[in-house]
Amino acid sequence: MSNNIVWHQHDVDKARRAEAKAQKPCVIWLTGLSGSGKSTIANLLEKRLADAGKHTYLLDGDNIRHGLCGDLGFSDKDRVENIRRISEVSKLFVDAGVIVLTAFISPFKADRAFCRSLLDDGEFIEVFVDTPLEVCESRDPKGLYQKARQGDIKHFTGIDSPYEAPDAAEIHLTYDGEDAAASAEKIFAQLHQNGWI
């Protein structure tokens, strides 16, 4: 970073923005394997939060790669940079007083910890969508697992690239066959019970 760059403090701060929206800003970070249900659950959860009058924004893996991270591939180095950028964007949304939801595989613990480190205590809520590999692979909505098994896709999480499961996620959704709507409602309830929203 250049020595000529100086952080400008603004008169309207995070607390004032949050007060105007009558909510606690935070990042609800859904992590799990491809096909685990992250995007579907995050979408339903955002709708539930919006219905409750919350100001939200959903950052989804594929959507982000159409723009902000369109120059990145799927090597470990590019995955780290992808999550670094998303973390910085998430921080800006929180500063704006928004509840931001993210749906990213985010396979590495260190990258998720980086996002947590950017935020104040209680502003990073990790949600582990713990769906077994065989279930994710049976869903395979984009045919990615099949391509990875055939060697057509390299560095695919869960096949030839590791997924580091959270040690102590704030919310742990263990797969039990329930539908995405029930999972979203379960997260919504836990967010309220713990005073996160």
Secondary structure, 3 states (H helix, E strand, C coil): CCCCCCCCCCCCCHHHHHHHHCCCCEEEEEECCCCCCHHHHHHHHHHHHHHCCCCEEEEEHHHHCCCCCCCCCCCHHHHHHHHHHHHHHHHHHHHCCCEEEEECCCCCHHHHHHHHHHCCCCCEEEEEEECCHHHHHHHCCCCHHHHHHCCCCCCCECCCECCCCCCCCCEEEECCCCCHHHHHHHHHHHHHHCCCC
